[in-house]
Structures are given as C-alpha cells and as structure tokens.
Amino acid sequence: MNTYAERMISDRIGGDLAGAFFRVNWFAPVIVGLMAIVLICYGRDEDPMLEKARAGGEEI
C-alpha cells in the first residue's frame, strides 16, 4: 500500500501514522485471500471460454 493511502488512514484515525501502518497490515491477509480466490476462479473459467470460442468458430 502506498504512503498516500496510509496518510489518508492516519488522518482518518486522528493523525497517528504508526497506527495507520498497523491497521493496513491487518488487511493484508484479507487481500491475499481474495486474490487467491480470484486466481482459482480464473483457472476454472478458462476451459469453458475456450470451448465457447471453438464452438463459435474461433481459431485458437
């Protein structure tokens, strides 16, 4: 997360920049988990898309 967002969080919680850094770190596991879910779902969607493209006459 960039420093701009961390400073915005700091301003929101009363100017505590160190507290903002710690709060950002609490969201990191959630973000990684969501990215893992997206990657898993992306792999599942690839095969049906290829089949639909072939059925539509696309060269793959």
Helices and strands as residue ranges (DSSP letters): H 3-12, H 17-55
